[in-house]
């Protein structure tokens, strides 16, 4: 009896694995053969049953919206295909492009991946339509538009940066603690930010002014027009002696600025743990960073948000929804992506999950601007980030080498600031060598 | 007439039948011969067919990719010959990765094999609740490598890690587990050893149990103590197992990927490539830099490195017990 069940198990297991292989093969081949034009047939009739798979990562806050959409469109079933990390989500998109197979009807992508996706823009459907015209500011759509003017992504959230600060540490240092006064103290330029830092450090509270120069570099690079590459030729320019990134590097690795650093590399275990103590007083803060601070130090009282950013308004992060053109239900997927990124829906996501919208109308919505955050001393975060969002006029040019160059630059800062393995000049030399190896 | 008429007719038929019969016997015999000669190969063929598809084909295809400019997303570009190899061989990062790989391999494999031998010898002794202890050493192996990476990277955190706190409590200086080269290798080797020592110990234990007990009795009568028994009976008898374990742990040790990748928040092997291993470098070239041609070149260089170290290993381990190899040489002579 036992033997027969075992045999039976073995046989079914074998059969199942063969079936799995077969389905894996068949889904591959269907993806290979379906041409971009054949994709639109499935969604043509609005009553036909349609299943749409949406690939996301982290938290897009769409669970309620899926339910709502399925009620509005009873023929549509939405399957959530969430990746465990954003890195894995990026790898999944890359491998689906590399093998020219379509697994998901809608694919979410981070701003940082857009340059490489635009390089293969023929893989994605043209999303341009009248209903999304002027939904986003130009800087947001520019990152999802290919050189021929084809829009391949609908913007979801955005990251207008403000400055989060520890009011309790400011008080200890004898500095103002009120939001508006702090904004004045920090000022509109990086020089005034570091001057305020000098005052703070002179008070000897034991805390540093910021976490690491690498974190500041990200904010300062976001304010450049073309930090690493020439927008017209895609040629790497960061290695030139007069590159703006080098000027930023020299400023940040100067002894005065390094003295204000807590030497904690962003996202490291030490960094995450340090939020529980009094390690540094200010943090460059897009809306999503407020969630990270609150998550890392739920018991720390004293964080607040100032409506200011040294160096001028700029954006850090944000995502897009893309529709692969080889999918079976391209039209239905487009419709869903359009609906999910409409201002009304984006406002709902912000109120519940805190992902700040990138849709111009949504940032002016009363439910968005009226939101306050109890953790940040009841700061009107909705209004502050809307104020930080409005003046953003540009995003840095991200060419095909943006991602690896930015990683190498981050390493260069870490070597000087966190690991202290190199001095500024040697670390820059290593950075130049790493960039040269990319070519 | 009739008889003569029938007989020539009958004769050939009978002969035919006889012939057919002999032929039939001959065919079954050849079938049988084929069965004996061919079926063993048929039985092992699934492995080799699978290997051909999943092992040899990728190996050759990687060689093909390595001589082209090849973008992850855009696919094949121009033929560049050995340019990918020459750029990689000139890049300081590659040599750092070789240094790290060899160093982490030595720091993990050597203590691992020695420790596993000792643990196996202890488990081979008469213990109460034997199965419990034997299964116990396998527990770390069950833990997912990524989980091990997360746990150990917290323990080894430079400022908030428990290990540096203990060091500071007993009056020592904290160690830069992430910023310095050798400490980072030690930390990663610790993770690898944590995972694999028990596994190797069980393999050694299984081989130890197969050693005839009368050898120990004879050694005991000759007055050998436990240590002498271990070095003169156990180790020589374990020679094939030791070679097996050393070769598998060499291959594994040179391909360490998860542990250094989980060791910090970026998984790029440190800001100064303090613990970037060759497999991490392959991943970084292929997926971060999207340069498949160069990644393929590094993968091939790694393959060559493993082959070279594997051969060196084999030559060294062959001499682990000279008596034993002398015996096998004699046997070979007899056979010849």
Interface residues (C-beta under 8 A of the other chain):
Chain A: X87 X91 X94 X97 X98 X116 X119 X120 X264 X265 X266 X267 X268 X269 X270 X271 X273 X274 X403 X404 X407 X410 X411 X412 X413 X414 X415 X418 X419 X420 X421 X422 X430 X433 X434 X437 X438
Chain B: X72 X73 X74 X75 X87 X91 X92 X93 X153 X154 X157 X158 X159 X160 X161 X176 X178 X179 X180 X264 X265 X266 X267 X268 X270 X271 X272 X274 X287 X288 X289 X290 X291
